[in-house]
Amino acid sequence: MSRIPSLWLILLALVPFAQAGDVTWPLDGKNTASGTFYQTVKDINGRLSFSSSGRFAALKPSHFRWEIESPDRQLLVATPELFWQWDKDLNVVILRDTPEIRDLPISAIWTGRLEARPKGEIGRGKLVDELQNLSVRSPDENTIIVLFEDSLGQKTRFEFNLEAQGVVTSSAFELSVPNGVDLYDETSPSLRRSGATE
C-alpha cells in the first residue's frame, strides 16, 4: 500500500520546530483543537505538484485525527495505542503501531515547539533523514502553519485553521473497522486484535 499521504511524514519525522515571532500561541493552555487544514506540495522548481484539504481534531497530548476530503478521501487517526488509516476510495483499512507521539513534530501544535528530550530516549520514529528545514509559526490567533522540505527538494506547506467553537472528546478517536473493507493489520503481534478497534 503506497498511498500514505504526506501528512503522515509530519507524524513520523523527529525534527524540532522553530517558532517565529512573538504572537501568543493559539493553543496555549488548551487541551483540544479542531478545524480545517490545507496542504500544498511544490516540486524542486517551485511548481505546485499536489494539494489536499480536510478537517482535523486533536486531544492533548496524544490523540490526532485527520479527515482528508480532497482529492482522495482518507481518515487517519493516531492514539497512544494505534495508528489507523482508512482509504475510503480504495476501501482499505491499515492498522499500524503508533510512534511515540510526544516526540513527533505534530505534537508541537500545542506550544509551537517540541519537548526537549535526549536523542537516546527517542524511540519509534522514522524518516528522520528525509525532512529538513522544518518550521512552525502562527501568524494570528486562528492559524498554525507548518513548512518542511524533503530530501528530493519538495516543499510542503500545511495551514491549520482553528475553530473557536466546539469541543473535541475522546469519542472522536474511537474507531471500528467498517464492514466490507480490506483490513491489513501491520501492528506488532502484541497489539493485534480481531474485528473492531474500539
Secondary structure as UniProt FT lines:
FT   HELIX           7..12
FT   STRAND          19..20
FT   TURN            26..29
FT   STRAND          32..42
FT   TURN            44..45
FT   STRAND          48..59
FT   TURN            60..62
FT   STRAND          63..70
FT   STRAND          74..78
FT   STRAND          83..87
FT   TURN            88..91
FT   STRAND          92..96
FT   HELIX           101..103
FT   HELIX           105..109
FT   TURN            110..111
FT   HELIX           119..121
FT   HELIX           128..130
FT   STRAND          131..140
FT   TURN            141..142
FT   STRAND          143..150
FT   TURN            151..152
FT   STRAND          155..162
FT   HELIX           170..173
FT   TURN            179..180
FT   STRAND          182..185
FT   HELIX           189..191
//
